[in-house]
């Protein structure tokens, strides 16, 4: 992947305003020409989102992780929901992406709109909260089913936690919940469990 001829931001912004009712950021514009892909515009927010130090690193990251979104694009538009993408440091992010083909100044471009889905955690255990667990679960379940994997959900209760708190105090009870949370993360990963109640 190489750095492309950058499009003037004003030209791109004017085109986008004519084409869409609103502009979502962060976004990325890719050009495919002569079997090469180049970034012609990248919102700087993507550097933070994907933990890239500079545009060259973002270009390499986009080639590996984001460019596959644009290959095999049937029609002028595609949406990808609940994608899991690991950033340059290996931390996974859940996001939605939309890719649209567009022609600007005679160049065929792929506009990639990227919407991060915030993953929230329970402050005590560090496990996903219920909404984040559902978001991640939808993504992972779909991926596993596509790969022919079986999916199971395990639910359990810590029986006697109220009595434990009464006997040893709430600080010890919190320590126990943190310990159980750490064991679950070690066994199943940090995006596979959530506490209820």
Short mmCIF file of the C-alpha atoms (twelve columns), coordinates in Angstrom:
data_MODEL
# 
_entry.id   MODEL 
# 
loop_
_atom_site.group_PDB 
_atom_site.id 
_atom_site.type_symbol 
_atom_site.label_atom_id 
_atom_site.label_alt_id 
_atom_site.label_comp_id 
_atom_site.label_asym_id 
_atom_site.label_seq_id 
_atom_site.Cartn_x 
_atom_site.Cartn_y 
_atom_site.Cartn_z 
_atom_site.pdbx_PDB_model_num 
ATOM 1   C CA . UNK A 1   0.000   0.000   0.000   1 
ATOM 2   C CA . UNK A 2   1.314   3.441   -0.773  1 
ATOM 3   C CA . UNK A 3   0.487   7.022   0.019   1 
ATOM 4   C CA . UNK A 4   -1.829  8.342   -2.662  1 
ATOM 5   C CA . UNK A 5   -2.257  11.737  -4.203  1 
ATOM 6   C CA . UNK A 6   -4.146  13.473  -1.461  1 
ATOM 7   C CA . UNK A 7   -7.464  15.040  -2.349  1 
ATOM 8   C CA . UNK A 8   -7.951  18.589  -1.208  1 
ATOM 9   C CA . UNK A 9   -9.993  18.429  1.971   1 
ATOM 10  C CA . UNK A 10  -12.319 21.197  0.721   1 
ATOM 11  C CA . UNK A 11  -13.102 19.240  -2.481  1 
ATOM 12  C CA . UNK A 12  -13.820 16.097  -0.500  1 
ATOM 13  C CA . UNK A 13  -15.904 17.924  2.111   1 
ATOM 14  C CA . UNK A 14  -17.990 19.652  -0.580  1 
ATOM 15  C CA . UNK A 15  -18.585 16.341  -2.351  1 
ATOM 16  C CA . UNK A 16  -19.597 14.636  0.876   1 
ATOM 17  C CA . UNK A 17  -21.992 17.420  1.809   1 
ATOM 18  C CA . UNK A 18  -23.683 17.081  -1.582  1 
ATOM 19  C CA . UNK A 19  -23.817 13.286  -1.330  1 
ATOM 20  C CA . UNK A 20  -24.827 12.689  2.266   1 
ATOM 21  C CA . UNK A 21  -27.079 14.492  4.677   1 
ATOM 22  C CA . UNK A 22  -24.434 14.382  7.370   1 
ATOM 23  C CA . UNK A 23  -20.793 13.498  7.702   1 
ATOM 24  C CA . UNK A 24  -19.843 10.877  10.242  1 
ATOM 25  C CA . UNK A 25  -16.368 10.752  11.584  1 
ATOM 26  C CA . UNK A 26  -13.905 9.181   11.918  1 
ATOM 27  C CA . UNK A 27  -13.680 8.101   8.331   1 
ATOM 28  C CA . UNK A 28  -11.185 7.018   5.769   1 
ATOM 29  C CA . UNK A 29  -11.043 7.403   1.993   1 
ATOM 30  C CA . UNK A 30  -9.254  4.735   -0.051  1 
ATOM 31  C CA . UNK A 31  -8.460  4.708   -3.758  1 
ATOM 32  C CA . UNK A 32  -7.831  1.500   -5.673  1 
ATOM 33  C CA . UNK A 33  -5.922  2.070   -8.885  1 
ATOM 34  C CA . UNK A 34  -3.777  -0.339  -10.891 1 
ATOM 35  C CA . UNK A 35  -4.201  -3.037  -8.206  1 
ATOM 36  C CA . UNK A 36  -2.766  -0.721  -5.557  1 
ATOM 37  C CA . UNK A 37  -4.592  0.821   -2.644  1 
ATOM 38  C CA . UNK A 38  -3.793  4.215   -1.262  1 
ATOM 39  C CA . UNK A 39  -5.228  6.317   1.513   1 
ATOM 40  C CA . UNK A 40  -6.240  9.661   0.054   1 
ATOM 41  C CA . UNK A 41  -7.825  10.990  3.230   1 
ATOM 42  C CA . UNK A 42  -7.789  9.826   6.826   1 
ATOM 43  C CA . UNK A 43  -9.393  11.543  9.760   1 
ATOM 44  C CA . UNK A 44  -6.799  11.973  12.500  1 
ATOM 45  C CA . UNK A 45  -9.218  10.445  15.030  1 
ATOM 46  C CA . UNK A 46  -8.377  7.111   13.426  1 
ATOM 47  C CA . UNK A 47  -4.808  7.401   14.731  1 
ATOM 48  C CA . UNK A 48  -6.130  7.327   18.292  1 
ATOM 49  C CA . UNK A 49  -8.841  4.750   17.617  1 
ATOM 50  C CA . UNK A 50  -6.428  2.244   16.089  1 
ATOM 51  C CA . UNK A 51  -3.388  3.180   18.243  1 
ATOM 52  C CA . UNK A 52  -1.283  4.238   15.258  1 
ATOM 53  C CA . UNK A 53  1.596   6.678   15.759  1 
ATOM 54  C CA . UNK A 54  1.448   8.316   12.341  1 
ATOM 55  C CA . UNK A 55  -0.237  8.180   8.945   1 
ATOM 56  C CA . UNK A 56  2.305   5.675   7.583   1 
ATOM 57  C CA . UNK A 57  1.427   3.260   10.393  1 
ATOM 58  C CA . UNK A 58  -2.274  3.921   9.790   1 
ATOM 59  C CA . UNK A 59  -1.754  3.145   6.093   1 
ATOM 60  C CA . UNK A 60  -0.209  -0.230  6.952   1 
ATOM 61  C CA . UNK A 61  -2.971  -0.919  9.475   1 
ATOM 62  C CA . UNK A 62  -5.677  0.005   6.956   1 
ATOM 63  C CA . UNK A 63  -4.121  -2.269  4.345   1 
ATOM 64  C CA . UNK A 64  -4.180  -5.232  6.718   1 
ATOM 65  C CA . UNK A 65  -7.422  -4.663  8.646   1 
ATOM 66  C CA . UNK A 66  -9.675  -2.246  6.759   1 
ATOM 67  C CA . UNK A 67  -8.890  -2.747  3.079   1 
ATOM 68  C CA . UNK A 68  -10.591 -6.177  3.036   1 
ATOM 69  C CA . UNK A 69  -13.875 -4.296  3.623   1 
ATOM 70  C CA . UNK A 70  -13.580 -2.747  0.183   1 
ATOM 71  C CA . UNK A 71  -12.697 -5.887  -1.753  1 
ATOM 72  C CA . UNK A 72  -15.578 -7.650  -3.384  1 
ATOM 73  C CA . UNK A 73  -17.839 -4.660  -2.786  1 
ATOM 74  C CA . UNK A 74  -20.944 -5.492  -4.772  1 
ATOM 75  C CA . UNK A 75  -22.825 -2.403  -5.778  1 
ATOM 76  C CA . UNK A 76  -21.951 0.989   -4.419  1 
ATOM 77  C CA . UNK A 77  -22.581 0.348   -0.745  1 
ATOM 78  C CA . UNK A 78  -21.935 -2.209  2.006   1 
ATOM 79  C CA . UNK A 79  -22.471 -2.229  5.761   1 
ATOM 80  C CA . UNK A 80  -20.592 -4.275  8.326   1 
ATOM 81  C CA . UNK A 81  -22.071 -4.490  11.812  1 
ATOM 82  C CA . UNK A 82  -20.412 -5.537  15.052  1 
ATOM 83  C CA . UNK A 83  -16.979 -6.116  13.548  1 
ATOM 84  C CA . UNK A 84  -14.151 -6.903  15.898  1 
ATOM 85  C CA . UNK A 85  -10.888 -5.260  14.843  1 
ATOM 86  C CA . UNK A 86  -7.647  -5.425  16.808  1 
ATOM 87  C CA . UNK A 87  -5.743  -2.142  16.843  1 
ATOM 88  C CA . UNK A 88  -1.982  -1.752  16.332  1 
ATOM 89  C CA . UNK A 89  -1.394  -2.679  20.005  1 
ATOM 90  C CA . UNK A 90  -3.598  -5.771  19.803  1 
ATOM 91  C CA . UNK A 91  -6.546  -4.359  21.762  1 
ATOM 92  C CA . UNK A 92  -9.856  -5.349  20.209  1 
ATOM 93  C CA . UNK A 93  -12.451 -2.767  19.247  1 
ATOM 94  C CA . UNK A 94  -16.029 -3.405  18.296  1 
ATOM 95  C CA . UNK A 95  -17.252 -1.219  15.470  1 
ATOM 96  C CA . UNK A 96  -19.717 -0.763  12.674  1 
ATOM 97  C CA . UNK A 97  -18.438 0.202   9.246   1 
ATOM 98  C CA . UNK A 98  -20.058 1.418   6.091   1 
ATOM 99  C CA . UNK A 99  -18.277 1.551   2.736   1 
ATOM 100 C CA . UNK A 100 -19.581 3.614   -0.172  1 
ATOM 101 C CA . UNK A 101 -18.137 3.965   -3.646  1 
ATOM 102 C CA . UNK A 102 -17.905 7.523   -4.927  1 
ATOM 103 C CA . UNK A 103 -16.315 9.429   -7.770  1 
ATOM 104 C CA . UNK A 104 -14.530 12.646  -6.898  1 
ATOM 105 C CA . UNK A 105 -12.544 14.636  -9.456  1 
ATOM 106 C CA . UNK A 106 -12.594 11.639  -11.818 1 
ATOM 107 C CA . UNK A 107 -11.192 9.235   -9.221  1 
ATOM 108 C CA . UNK A 108 -13.044 6.179   -7.931  1 
ATOM 109 C CA . UNK A 109 -12.915 6.196   -4.175  1 
ATOM 110 C CA . UNK A 110 -14.138 4.035   -1.331  1 
ATOM 111 C CA . UNK A 111 -15.468 6.088   1.581   1 
ATOM 112 C CA . UNK A 112 -15.174 4.111   4.801   1 
ATOM 113 C CA . UNK A 113 -17.260 5.357   7.704   1 
ATOM 114 C CA . UNK A 114 -16.205 3.811   10.979  1 
ATOM 115 C CA . UNK A 115 -18.390 3.984   14.084  1 
ATOM 116 C CA . UNK A 116 -16.803 2.607   17.249  1 
ATOM 117 C CA . UNK A 117 -19.109 0.845   19.686  1 
ATOM 118 C CA . UNK A 118 -18.125 1.731   23.212  1 
ATOM 119 C CA . UNK A 119 -17.375 -1.256  25.358  1 
ATOM 120 C CA . UNK A 120 -18.156 -0.587  29.001  1 
ATOM 121 C CA . UNK A 121 -17.032 -2.644  31.953  1 
ATOM 122 C CA . UNK A 122 -18.311 -3.298  35.428  1 
ATOM 123 C CA . UNK A 123 -16.135 -1.197  37.735  1 
ATOM 124 C CA . UNK A 124 -15.861 -3.875  40.386  1 
ATOM 125 C CA . UNK A 125 -15.123 -6.996  38.329  1 
ATOM 126 C CA . UNK A 126 -13.747 -5.511  35.097  1 
ATOM 127 C CA . UNK A 127 -16.173 -7.736  33.161  1 
ATOM 128 C CA . UNK A 128 -18.350 -6.352  30.359  1 
ATOM 129 C CA . UNK A 129 -21.579 -4.667  31.340  1 
ATOM 130 C CA . UNK A 130 -24.776 -6.223  29.972  1 
ATOM 131 C CA . UNK A 131 -25.146 -3.944  26.909  1 
ATOM 132 C CA . UNK A 132 -21.510 -4.418  25.908  1 
ATOM 133 C CA . UNK A 133 -21.784 -8.172  26.465  1 
ATOM 134 C CA . UNK A 134 -24.792 -8.263  24.117  1 
ATOM 135 C CA . UNK A 135 -22.983 -6.184  21.461  1 
ATOM 136 C CA . UNK A 136 -19.846 -8.342  21.600  1 
ATOM 137 C CA . UNK A 137 -21.939 -11.514 21.817  1 
ATOM 138 C CA . UNK A 138 -23.804 -10.702 18.607  1 
ATOM 139 C CA . UNK A 139 -20.545 -10.188 16.752  1 
ATOM 140 C CA . UNK A 140 -18.759 -13.234 18.120  1 
ATOM 141 C CA . UNK A 141 -21.766 -15.544 17.785  1 
ATOM 142 C CA . UNK A 142 -22.224 -14.602 14.124  1 
ATOM 143 C CA . UNK A 143 -18.514 -15.196 13.433  1 
ATOM 144 C CA . UNK A 144 -18.490 -18.562 15.210  1 
ATOM 145 C CA . UNK A 145 -21.617 -19.783 13.425  1 
ATOM 146 C CA . UNK A 146 -20.079 -18.800 10.052  1 
ATOM 147 C CA . UNK A 147 -17.029 -20.875 10.992  1 
ATOM 148 C CA . UNK A 148 -19.235 -23.862 11.915  1 
ATOM 149 C CA . UNK A 149 -18.553 -23.551 15.640  1 
ATOM 150 C CA . UNK A 150 -21.084 -24.325 18.361  1 
ATOM 151 C CA . UNK A 151 -22.082 -21.568 20.761  1 
ATOM 152 C CA . UNK A 152 -23.091 -22.056 24.394  1 
ATOM 153 C CA . UNK A 153 -24.020 -19.692 27.186  1 
ATOM 154 C CA . UNK A 154 -23.278 -20.613 30.775  1 
ATOM 155 C CA . UNK A 155 -25.065 -18.906 33.640  1 
ATOM 156 C CA . UNK A 156 -24.288 -19.389 37.309  1 
ATOM 157 C CA . UNK A 157 -24.932 -17.736 40.635  1 
ATOM 158 C CA . UNK A 158 -22.602 -17.129 43.545  1 
ATOM 159 C CA . UNK A 159 -24.829 -18.680 46.183  1 
ATOM 160 C CA . UNK A 160 -24.329 -17.290 49.656  1 
ATOM 161 C CA . UNK A 161 -22.661 -14.002 48.704  1 
ATOM 162 C CA . UNK A 162 -25.064 -12.106 50.997  1 
ATOM 163 C CA . UNK A 163 -24.110 -14.323 53.947  1 
ATOM 164 C CA . UNK A 164 -20.415 -13.954 52.987  1 
ATOM 165 C CA . UNK A 165 -20.794 -10.148 53.039  1 
ATOM 166 C CA . UNK A 166 -22.561 -10.316 56.429  1 
ATOM 167 C CA . UNK A 167 -19.862 -12.532 57.927  1 
ATOM 168 C CA . UNK A 168 -16.703 -11.008 56.400  1 
ATOM 169 C CA . UNK A 169 -17.802 -7.501  55.384  1 
ATOM 170 C CA . UNK A 170 -18.452 -5.813  52.053  1 
ATOM 171 C CA . UNK A 171 -14.766 -5.169  51.346  1 
ATOM 172 C CA . UNK A 172 -14.042 -8.899  51.518  1 
ATOM 173 C CA . UNK A 173 -17.176 -9.538  49.405  1 
ATOM 174 C CA . UNK A 174 -15.906 -7.076  46.781  1 
ATOM 175 C CA . UNK A 175 -12.497 -8.781  46.835  1 
ATOM 176 C CA . UNK A 176 -14.227 -12.120 46.230  1 
ATOM 177 C CA . UNK A 177 -16.172 -10.700 43.269  1 
ATOM 178 C CA . UNK A 178 -12.943 -9.239  41.812  1 
ATOM 179 C CA . UNK A 179 -11.249 -12.633 42.232  1 
ATOM 180 C CA . UNK A 180 -14.125 -14.464 40.496  1 
ATOM 181 C CA . UNK A 181 -14.082 -11.831 37.707  1 
ATOM 182 C CA . UNK A 182 -10.324 -12.328 37.226  1 
ATOM 183 C CA . UNK A 183 -10.764 -16.120 37.096  1 
ATOM 184 C CA . UNK A 184 -13.496 -15.780 34.467  1 
ATOM 185 C CA . UNK A 185 -11.365 -13.400 32.360  1 
ATOM 186 C CA . UNK A 186 -8.380  -15.769 32.600  1 
ATOM 187 C CA . UNK A 187 -10.532 -18.740 31.571  1 
ATOM 188 C CA . UNK A 188 -12.792 -17.224 28.899  1 
ATOM 189 C CA . UNK A 189 -11.219 -13.930 27.848  1 
ATOM 190 C CA . UNK A 190 -12.067 -10.382 28.822  1 
ATOM 191 C CA . UNK A 191 -14.976 -10.031 26.367  1 
ATOM 192 C CA . UNK A 192 -16.814 -13.287 27.048  1 
ATOM 193 C CA . UNK A 193 -18.393 -12.729 30.475  1 
ATOM 194 C CA . UNK A 194 -20.602 -10.283 32.309  1 
ATOM 195 C CA . UNK A 195 -22.000 -10.010 35.826  1 
ATOM 196 C CA . UNK A 196 -25.750 -9.745  36.358  1 
ATOM 197 C CA . UNK A 197 -27.194 -8.363  39.573  1 
# 
